[in-house]
Amino acid sequence: MTDPAQTEVEQPEPGGRRAGEADLEVARRGLTAAEVAERVARGEVNDVPARSSRSTADIIRGNVFTRFNAIIGVLFVIILIVGPIQDGLFGFVIIANTGIGILQELRAKKTLDSLALIGEARPTVRRDGTAAEIPTSEVVLDDVIELGPGDKVIVDGEVLETDGLEIDESLLTGEADPVLKKPGDPVMSGSFVVAGGGAFTATKVGRAAYAAQLAEEASRFTLVHSELRSGISQILKYVTWMMIPTALGLICSHLLTLGLPVDAAVRRMVAGIVPMIPEGLVLLTSVAFAIGVVRLGRRQCLVQELPAIEGLARVDVVCLDKTGTLTEGGMDVSELRPLGDGAHEPARLRQVLGAFGASDPRPNASLQAVVDAYPAPDAWRCTGTLPFSSARKYSGAAFEEPGGQRSSWLLGAPDVLLPDDDPALPEIDRLNAQGLRVLLLAGATRPLNHPDVAHEVRPAALVVLEQRLRPDAPETLRYFAEQGVQAKVISGDNAVSVGAVAGKLGLPGADAPVDARHLPHDDPDAMARALEEGAVFGRVTPQQKRDMVGALQSRGHHVAMTGDGVNDVLALKDADIGVAMGSGSEATRAVAQIVLLNNSFATLPSVVAEGRRVIGNITRVATLFLTKTVYSVLLAILVACWQIPYPYLPRHLTLLSTLTIGIPAFFLALAPNKERARPHFVRRVMRYAIPSGLITGLAAFTTYLLARAYYSGPDALPAQTSAATLTLFLTALYVLAIIARPYTWWRIGLVLLMGLGFLIVLATPWLQTFFALRLVGTTMPWTAVAIAAVAALLLEVAWRWVGKRFPV
């Protein structure tokens, strides 16, 4: 590495200092323990907490201070004023539900925080002449931080040493091309190394550095875009607007037209408004997401953004990087095949490879296999290096050998370094077809810093590497195929070699690999068609990976991208869902929504299954909640049109909502569910909720009208209400029975238990009094049951008709 460069000394900035203040000796040895302690005492430490979740205060505020809790709170206070307390039971239910939501999210926070610590970056810092990894939060001002391929720049700084250091600043500037850094150049936190290595001095730490903002964005318990959440918000917005005129209509009707006392009119108005609010729907969605985080956390899967669970369940194309995903990170040298003049000096070739491996302080997986196979020779001195780059597909090193002989070498992809008509290529293709990885060692005829250094090289040997296949990969690929998710292998390696590996794992279409260099780059539609038809793509550059994701998205696909290297970052960032390996670079973990901390590709089906459970179950319970909203609006309209009292008190609807929606929805929302995720959440929910709500509301209102004609006298209203309540409960229970399908023993038991709960209320004297329910005679109660039976038949017909008329 070059010596650190002297820079002009400038006045310190707030929270920072120019690197020129550090002398050359500090650059070599780093800070001493005393200097570190002095800076800690001054507060010059990178103390920005790595937030992986919302704070406890934010969780409490987010669950308590909601629009609908405010509305219900006001109504609850009104009922407390006019009484009796049993008509305010809905307020206690909201308190209980909000408490459950807070506890579940706190539990998810604890899981997420502990997992985030596992995946936290640990930069390599020089102190007292020794390089060691330390937590990000312990970095102080003027620390000398080493960088290698894949490392993220965690604080702002200035380059001290560089060995072909190339930094990608696209996440900051939008510029995709890596920037070659020289001593004295600034580096910004949030960028990452794509090639080479070096060291820099921290000039801004803590909240003074750009990393203060980036760290929070990279790993936060966020509630970003989600079709479920946006759909529910849309529904709730419409409900809010419906509530205002309905409340005014009910209160005016009861006070002015019917002449009811103020307290009675208010109770009936509240009874008509409260059931319109699907208050538990938002809560259950949050709880379902939070429990999903906990479940996946047990599988060492870090979900950095909650709706990522839902997003992966909606994915229909998953793009896989071969290395680290289908294959394990390590490789082994299986053979060294000399070429040309190299055939006469195999011993020297082994020395060259040993020296080549020793020249890179941070070898990638391929070079690490070379390092393991060939020890570094004595008396070889490295005089220059060309770091490996995913775009170049090769690296280089120059040596002064014993005796003073100088030589320069390149090691990389044979089909990049050799001309198309080279006689060695057919043999290389044959090796690639066996799933082997082949590197070419070639002598360079030009200096390493020459732009055409890869031209006219002298082939010396083929280094044949054997890749280690992941034992769980075939089963995972089978799962995606069975679930209708297309798997695309996108790799920078040779297409034939990648196809052979994918073929061994049983990927459909692996027998027709595509060389990405031959794709129609200037025609996005043609590229999208090629991507839809193919399954394996080799020699893909980092920019091409990004373009491929965009091309698939342009055809309406929801794309997930997996990867572990810096060459995957741009594609991970643009994909609908980015999935990074825990052992991958810090840059990939920073931009991904999901991090597989156990590095197991086999965890992905669990994430998909968890997402499908959330989506399918929330769709079920949303239909329950919105059926109640529809029949509540309908009843309010019918009552206003007929100019009659609202049939129910708040306590009646609290009881019905608890037994037909609240309790069963909680269990249904957390139940196993393997249904495929489908789009258009609002449309699918409303096409069932509207007919269900209309039938349920009409049935209850019909019973109410018949009961008003049957019962008379000043005490007739409780009997009329009880008959209407019976019809409403039985019809709503049948809606629950439909939504609970397909039946299992516990689903059947859940429906029967809710029915038993209502029977207990009707049969227990003090509960009859508490809920103001008393069935009088036998004619109207059985009429109520008969009307509910007719409504159940209509519900069955409506659901079947909707399912056939609007298949999804």
URMO-V864373 format. One record per pair of residues at least 12 apart in sequence whose C-alpha atoms are under 8 Angstrom apart, sorted by the first residue. I is the first residue (numbers start at 0). J is the second residue. If there is no record, write none. Layout:
I_J + I_J
This chain:
0_160 + 0_161 + 0_162 + 0_197 + 1_160 + 1_161 + 1_162 + 2_159 + 2_160 + 3_23 + 3_26 + 3_159 + 3_160 + 3_182 + 4_159 + 4_160 + 4_182 + 4_183 + 5_19 + 5_23 + 5_183 + 6_18 + 6_19 + 6_183 + 7_19 + 8_20 + 13_207 + 14_43 + 14_203 + 14_204 + 14_205 + 14_206 + 14_207 + 15_140 + 15_202 + 15_203 + 15_204 + 15_207 + 16_140 + 16_141 + 16_202 + 16_203 + 17_157 + 17_202 + 18_141 + 18_156 + 18_157 + 18_200 + 18_201 + 18_202 + 21_141 + 26_143 + 26_159 + 26_200 + 27_128 + 28_125 + 28_126 + 28_127 + 28_128 + 28_129 + 29_124 + 29_125 + 29_126 + 29_127 + 29_128 + 29_129 + 29_142 + 29_143 + 30_125 + 30_126 + 30_127 + 30_141 + 30_142 + 30_143 + 31_126 + 31_127 + 32_126 + 32_127 + 35_139 + 38_139 + 38_140 + 39_139 + 43_139 + 43_140 + 43_204 + 43_205 + 44_136 + 44_137 + 44_138 + 44_139 + 44_140 + 44_204 + 44_205 + 45_135 + 45_136 + 45_137 + 45_138 + 45_139 + 45_140 + 45_154 + 45_204 + 45_205 + 45_206 + 46_136 + 46_137 + 46_204 + 46_205 + 46_206 + 47_136 + 47_205 + 47_206 + 47_211 + 48_136 + 49_214 + 49_215 + 49_218 + 50_112 + 50_214 + 50_215 + 50_218 + 50_219 + 51_108 + 51_111 + 51_112 + 51_115 + 51_215 + 51_218 + 51_219 + 51_220 + 51_303 + 52_108 + 52_111 + 52_112 + 52_218 + 52_219 + 52_220 + 52_221 + 53_108 + 53_219 + 53_220 + 53_221 + 55_105 + 58_101 + 58_104 + 58_105 + 59_101 + 62_97 + 62_100 + 62_101 + 62_282 + 63_97 + 67_276 + 67_278 + 68_93 + 68_278 + 71_90 + 71_273 + 72_90 + 74_269 + 74_273 + 75_87 + 75_89 + 75_90 + 78_265 + 78_266 + 78_269 + 81_262 + 81_265 + 81_266 + 82_262 + 85_650 + 85_769 + 85_770 + 86_266 + 86_648 + 86_649 + 86_650 + 87_649 + 87_650 + 88_649 + 88_650 + 88_653 + 89_273 + 89_649 + 89_650 + 89_653 + 93_278 + 93_279 + 96_279 + 96_282 + 97_282 + 100_282 + 100_283 + 100_285 + 100_286 + 103_286 + 103_289 + 103_290 + 104_285 + 104_286 + 104_289 + 104_290 + 106_289 + 106_293 + 107_289 + 107_290 + 107_292 + 107_293 + 108_220 + 110_292 + 110_293 + 110_296 + 111_292 + 111_293 + 111_296 + 111_301 + 111_302 + 111_303 + 114_296 + 114_299 + 114_301 + 115_218 + 115_301 + 117_596 + 118_581 + 118_588 + 118_596 + 119_134 + 119_135 + 120_134 + 120_135 + 120_585 + 121_133 + 121_134 + 121_135 + 122_134 + 122_135 + 122_144 + 122_145 + 122_150 + 122_153 + 123_144 + 123_145 + 123_146 + 124_138 + 124_142 + 124_143 + 124_144 + 124_145 + 125_142 + 125_143 + 125_144 + 125_145 + 126_142 + 126_143 + 135_153 + 138_204 + 139_201 + 139_204 + 140_201 + 140_202 + 140_203 + 140_204 + 141_200 + 141_201 + 141_202 + 142_200 + 142_201 + 143_198 + 143_199 + 143_200 + 143_201 + 144_198 + 144_199 + 144_200 + 144_201 + 145_196 + 145_197 + 145_198 + 145_199 + 146_192 + 146_196 + 146_197 + 146_198 + 146_199 + 147_192 + 147_194 + 147_195 + 147_196 + 147_197 + 147_361 + 148_192 + 148_193 + 148_194 + 148_195 + 148_196 + 148_361 + 148_565 + 149_191 + 149_192 + 149_193 + 149_194 + 149_564 + 149_565 + 149_583 + 149_584 + 149_585 + 149_586 + 150_191 + 150_192 + 150_584 + 150_585 + 150_586 + 151_188 + 151_189 + 151_190 + 151_191 + 151_192 + 151_584 + 151_585 + 151_586 + 152_186 + 152_187 + 152_188 + 152_189 + 152_190 + 152_191 + 152_192 + 153_188 + 153_189 + 153_210 + 154_187 + 154_188 + 154_189 + 154_201 + 154_202 + 154_203 + 154_204 + 154_205 + 154_208 + 154_209 + 154_210 + 155_185 + 155_186 + 155_187 + 155_188 + 155_201 + 155_202 + 155_203 + 155_204 + 155_208 + 155_209 + 155_210 + 156_185 + 156_186 + 156_187 + 156_188 + 156_199 + 156_200 + 156_201 + 156_202 + 156_203 + 157_182 + 157_183 + 157_184 + 157_185 + 157_186 + 157_199 + 157_200 + 157_201 + 157_202 + 158_180 + 158_181 + 158_182 + 158_183 + 158_184 + 158_185 + 158_186 + 158_197 + 158_198 + 158_199 + 158_200 + 159_182 + 159_183 + 159_197 + 159_198 + 159_199 + 159_200 + 160_181 + 160_182 + 160_197 + 160_198 + 160_199 + 161_180 + 161_181 + 161_182 + 161_195 + 161_196 + 161_197 + 161_198 + 162_195 + 162_196 + 162_197 + 162_384 + 162_385 + 162_386 + 163_179 + 163_180 + 163_194 + 163_195 + 163_196 + 163_197 + 163_384 + 163_385 + 163_386 + 164_179 + 164_180 + 164_181 + 164_192 + 164_193 + 164_194 + 164_195 + 164_196 + 164_197 + 164_386 + 165_177 + 165_178 + 165_179 + 165_180 + 165_192 + 165_193 + 165_194 + 165_195 + 165_196 + 166_178 + 166_179 + 166_180 + 166_190 + 166_191 + 166_192 + 166_193 + 166_194 + 167_190 + 167_191 + 167_192 + 167_193 + 168_187 + 168_189 + 168_190 + 168_191 + 169_190 + 170_189 + 170_190 + 171_189 + 171_190 + 175_542 + 177_193 + 186_199 + 187_209 + 188_208 + 188_209 + 188_210 + 189_209 + 189_210 + 189_213 + 190_586 + 191_565 + 191_586 + 192_565 + 193_388 + 193_389 + 193_565 + 193_566 + 194_386 + 194_387 + 194_388 + 195_385 + 195_386 + 195_387 + 196_386 + 217_303 + 217_589 + 217_590 + 218_303 + 218_304 + 218_589 + 219_303 + 219_304 + 220_303 + 220_304 + 220_305 + 221_303 + 221_304 + 221_305 + 222_304 + 222_305 + 222_306 + 223_304 + 223_305 + 223_306 + 224_306 + 225_306 + 225_309 + 225_310 + 226_679 + 226_680 + 227_614 + 227_680 + 228_281 + 228_284 + 230_680 + 230_681 + 231_280 + 231_281 + 231_681 + 234_681 + 235_276 + 235_277 + 238_275 + 238_276 + 238_628 + 241_632 + 242_272 + 242_275 + 245_272 + 245_632 + 245_635 + 245_636 + 246_268 + 246_269 + 246_271 + 246_272 + 248_639 + 249_267 + 249_268 + 249_271 + 249_635 + 249_639 + 249_645 + 250_264 + 250_265 + 250_268 + 252_639 + 252_642 + 253_643 + 253_644 + 256_642 + 257_642 + 257_643 + 257_644 + 266_648 + 266_649 + 267_644 + 267_645 + 267_646 + 267_647 + 267_648 + 267_649 + 268_645 + 269_649 + 270_645 + 270_647 + 270_648 + 270_649 + 270_650 + 270_652 + 271_631 + 271_632 + 271_634 + 271_635 + 271_645 + 271_647 + 271_649 + 272_631 + 273_649 + 274_627 + 274_628 + 274_631 + 274_652 + 274_656 + 275_627 + 275_628 + 275_629 + 275_631 + 275_632 + 276_628 + 277_624 + 277_625 + 277_627 + 277_628 + 279_624 + 279_661 + 280_617 + 280_620 + 280_621 + 280_624 + 283_617 + 283_665 + 283_668 + 284_613 + 284_617 + 287_613 + 287_617 + 287_668 + 287_669 + 288_305 + 288_306 + 288_308 + 288_613 + 289_305 + 291_308 + 291_609 + 291_610 + 291_613 + 292_305 + 295_605 + 295_606 + 295_609 + 298_602 + 299_595 + 299_596 + 299_597 + 300_593 + 300_594 + 300_595 + 300_596 + 300_597 + 300_602 + 301_593 + 301_594 + 301_595 + 301_596 + 302_592 + 302_593 + 302_594 + 303_591 + 303_592 + 303_593 + 303_594 + 304_592 + 304_593 + 307_576 + 307_592 + 307_593 + 308_606 + 308_607 + 308_609 + 308_610 + 309_607 + 309_610 + 309_611 + 309_613 + 309_614 + 310_575 + 310_576 + 310_610 + 311_559 + 311_576 + 311_606 + 311_607 + 311_610 + 312_606 + 312_607 + 312_608 + 312_609 + 312_610 + 312_611 + 312_675 + 312_676 + 313_557 + 313_675 + 313_676 + 313_677 + 313_678 + 314_484 + 314_556 + 314_557 + 314_558 + 314_559 + 315_483 + 315_484 + 315_485 + 315_556 + 315_557 + 315_558 + 316_484 + 316_485 + 316_486 + 316_487 + 316_556 + 316_557 + 316_558 + 316_559 + 317_484 + 317_485 + 317_486 + 317_487 + 317_558 + 317_559 + 317_560 + 317_561 + 318_486 + 318_487 + 318_488 + 318_489 + 318_558 + 318_559 + 318_560 + 318_561 + 319_486 + 319_487 + 319_488 + 319_489 + 319_490 + 319_560 + 319_561 + 319_562 + 320_488 + 320_489 + 320_490 + 320_561 + 320_562 + 321_488 + 321_489 + 321_490 + 321_497 + 322_490 + 323_562 + 323_563 + 323_580 + 323_598 + 324_469 + 324_561 + 324_562 + 324_563 + 324_599 + 324_600 + 325_468 + 325_469 + 325_472 + 325_501 + 325_600 + 326_466 + 326_467 + 326_468 + 326_469 + 327_466 + 327_467 + 327_468 + 327_469 + 328_364 + 328_467 + 329_364 + 329_365 + 329_367 + 329_368 + 329_466 + 329_467 + 330_364 + 330_365 + 330_367 + 330_368 + 330_464 + 330_465 + 330_466 + 330_467 + 331_368 + 331_369 + 331_372 + 331_464 + 331_465 + 331_466 + 332_368 + 332_369 + 332_372 + 332_462 + 332_463 + 332_464 + 332_465 + 333_463 + 333_464 + 333_465 + 334_462 + 334_463 + 334_464 + 335_460 + 335_461 + 335_462 + 335_463 + 336_460 + 336_461 + 336_462 + 336_463 + 337_459 + 337_460 + 337_461 + 338_458 + 338_459 + 338_460 + 338_461 + 339_458 + 339_459 + 340_459 + 341_458 + 341_459 + 341_460 + 342_459 + 348_459 + 348_460 + 349_373 + 350_373 + 350_374 + 350_375 + 350_376 + 352_369 + 352_370 + 352_373 + 352_375 + 353_369 + 353_370 + 353_373 + 353_374 + 353_375 + 353_376 + 354_374 + 354_375 + 354_376 + 354_379 + 354_381 + 355_396 + 356_369 + 356_370 + 356_375 + 357_370 + 357_375 + 358_381 + 358_384 + 358_396 + 359_386 + 365_464 + 368_464 + 378_400 + 378_401 + 379_398 + 379_399 + 379_400 + 379_401 + 380_398 + 380_399 + 380_400 + 381_396 + 381_397 + 381_398 + 381_399 + 382_396 + 382_397 + 382_398 + 382_399 + 383_396 + 383_397 + 383_398 + 383_447 + 384_396 + 384_397 + 384_447 + 385_447 + 385_448 + 389_491 + 389_540 + 389_541 + 389_566 + 390_540 + 390_541 + 392_411 + 392_412 + 392_415 + 392_491 + 393_409 + 393_410 + 393_411 + 393_412 + 394_409 + 394_410 + 394_411 + 395_407 + 395_408 + 395_409 + 395_410 + 395_447 + 396_408 + 396_409 + 396_447 + 397_447 + 406_442 + 406_443 + 407_442 + 407_443 + 407_444 + 407_446 + 407_447 + 408_440 + 408_441 + 408_442 + 408_443 + 409_439 + 409_440 + 409_441 + 409_442 + 409_443 + 409_453 + 410_438 + 410_439 + 410_440 + 410_441 + 411_438 + 411_439 + 411_440 + 412_437 + 412_438 + 412_439 + 412_492 + 412_493 + 413_427 + 413_437 + 413_438 + 413_439 + 414_493 + 416_439 + 416_453 + 416_454 + 416_456 + 417_456 + 417_458 + 428_495 + 428_496 + 430_496 + 431_493 + 431_495 + 431_496 + 431_497 + 431_499 + 432_495 + 432_496 + 432_498 + 432_499 + 433_496 + 433_499 + 433_500 + 434_465 + 434_466 + 434_495 + 434_496 + 434_497 + 434_498 + 434_499 + 434_500 + 435_463 + 435_464 + 435_465 + 435_466 + 435_496 + 436_463 + 436_464 + 436_465 + 436_466 + 436_492 + 436_493 + 436_496 + 437_461 + 437_462 + 437_463 + 437_464 + 438_461 + 438_462 + 438_463 + 438_464 + 439_458 + 439_459 + 439_460 + 439_461 + 439_462 + 440_458 + 440_459 + 440_460 + 440_461 + 440_462 + 441_456 + 441_457 + 441_458 + 441_459 + 441_460 + 442_456 + 442_457 + 442_458 + 442_459 + 443_455 + 443_456 + 443_457 + 444_456 + 444_457 + 468_500 + 471_600 + 471_601 + 472_504 + 472_600 + 472_601 + 473_504 + 473_505 + 473_506 + 474_601 + 475_600 + 475_601 + 475_603 + 475_604 + 476_504 + 476_505 + 476_506 + 477_505 + 477_506 + 478_604 + 479_604 + 482_675 + 486_506 + 486_534 + 487_533 + 487_534 + 487_535 + 487_536 + 488_501 + 488_534 + 488_535 + 488_536 + 489_535 + 489_536 + 489_537 + 489_539 + 489_544 + 490_536 + 490_537 + 490_538 + 490_539 + 491_537 + 491_538 + 491_539 + 491_540 + 492_537 + 492_538 + 492_539 + 493_514 + 493_537 + 493_538 + 494_512 + 494_513 + 494_514 + 494_535 + 494_536 + 494_537 + 494_538 + 495_512 + 495_537 + 497_512 + 497_535 + 497_536 + 497_537 + 498_510 + 498_511 + 498_512 + 498_535 + 498_536 + 501_535 + 506_534 + 507_534 + 508_533 + 508_534 + 508_535 + 509_534 + 509_535 + 511_533 + 511_534 + 511_535 + 512_533 + 512_534 + 512_535 + 512_536 + 512_537 + 513_533 + 513_535 + 513_536 + 513_537 + 514_536 + 514_537 + 514_538 + 514_539 + 515_536 + 515_537 + 515_538 + 515_539 + 516_538 + 516_539 + 523_550 + 524_550 + 526_547 + 526_550 + 527_547 + 527_550 + 527_551 + 527_553 + 527_554 + 530_547 + 530_551 + 531_551 + 540_566 + 541_566 + 541_567 + 541_569 + 541_570 + 542_569 + 542_570 + 544_567 + 544_569 + 544_570 + 545_569 + 545_570 + 545_571 + 545_573 + 546_570 + 548_570 + 548_573 + 548_574 + 549_573 + 549_574 + 557_575 + 558_574 + 558_575 + 558_576 + 559_571 + 559_574 + 559_575 + 559_576 + 559_577 + 559_578 + 560_574 + 560_575 + 560_576 + 560_577 + 560_578 + 561_577 + 561_578 + 561_579 + 561_580 + 562_578 + 562_579 + 562_580 + 562_583 + 562_587 + 563_579 + 563_580 + 563_581 + 563_582 + 563_583 + 563_584 + 563_587 + 564_583 + 564_584 + 564_587 + 565_584 + 565_586 + 565_587 + 567_587 + 568_586 + 568_587 + 568_590 + 571_587 + 571_590 + 571_591 + 572_590 + 572_591 + 576_591 + 576_592 + 576_593 + 577_590 + 577_591 + 577_592 + 577_593 + 578_591 + 578_592 + 578_593 + 578_594 + 578_595 + 579_591 + 579_593 + 579_594 + 579_595 + 580_594 + 580_595 + 580_596 + 580_597 + 580_598 + 580_599 + 581_594 + 581_595 + 581_596 + 581_597 + 581_598 + 582_596 + 582_598 + 608_672 + 608_673 + 611_672 + 611_673 + 611_674 + 611_675 + 611_676 + 612_669 + 612_670 + 612_671 + 612_672 + 612_673 + 612_674 + 613_668 + 613_669 + 613_672 + 614_676 + 615_672 + 615_673 + 615_674 + 615_675 + 615_676 + 616_667 + 616_668 + 616_669 + 616_670 + 616_672 + 617_668 + 618_680 + 618_684 + 619_667 + 619_668 + 619_684 + 619_738 + 620_660 + 620_664 + 620_667 + 620_668 + 620_738 + 621_684 + 622_684 + 622_685 + 622_687 + 622_688 + 622_738 + 623_660 + 623_664 + 623_688 + 623_734 + 623_735 + 623_738 + 624_660 + 625_685 + 625_688 + 625_689 + 625_692 + 626_688 + 626_689 + 626_691 + 626_692 + 627_692 + 628_692 + 629_688 + 629_689 + 629_692 + 629_693 + 629_696 + 630_692 + 630_693 + 630_694 + 630_695 + 630_696 + 630_697 + 631_696 + 633_693 + 633_696 + 633_697 + 634_696 + 634_697 + 634_700 + 637_700 + 646_703 + 646_719 + 646_720 + 646_723 + 647_720 + 647_724 + 650_770 + 651_724 + 651_770 + 651_771 + 655_728 + 658_753 + 658_754 + 658_756 + 658_757 + 659_728 + 659_731 + 659_732 + 659_735 + 659_753 + 660_735 + 663_749 + 663_750 + 667_739 + 677_807 + 683_807 + 686_801 + 687_798 + 687_801 + 690_794 + 690_797 + 691_734 + 691_794 + 691_797 + 694_790 + 694_793 + 694_794 + 695_727 + 695_730 + 695_731 + 695_790 + 696_727 + 698_726 + 698_727 + 698_730 + 698_786 + 698_787 + 698_790 + 699_723 + 699_724 + 699_726 + 699_727 + 700_723 + 702_722 + 702_723 + 702_726 + 702_782 + 702_783 + 702_786 + 703_719 + 703_720 + 703_722 + 703_723 + 706_718 + 706_719 + 706_722 + 706_723 + 706_779 + 707_719 + 709_779 + 717_771 + 717_772 + 717_773 + 718_772 + 718_773 + 718_774 + 718_775 + 720_772 + 721_771 + 721_772 + 721_773 + 721_774 + 722_774 + 722_779 + 722_780 + 722_783 + 723_783 + 725_780 + 725_783 + 725_784 + 726_783 + 726_784 + 726_786 + 726_787 + 727_787 + 729_784 + 729_787 + 730_787 + 730_788 + 730_790 + 730_791 + 732_750 + 732_753 + 732_754 + 733_791 + 734_791 + 734_794 + 735_750 + 736_750 + 761_773 + 761_774
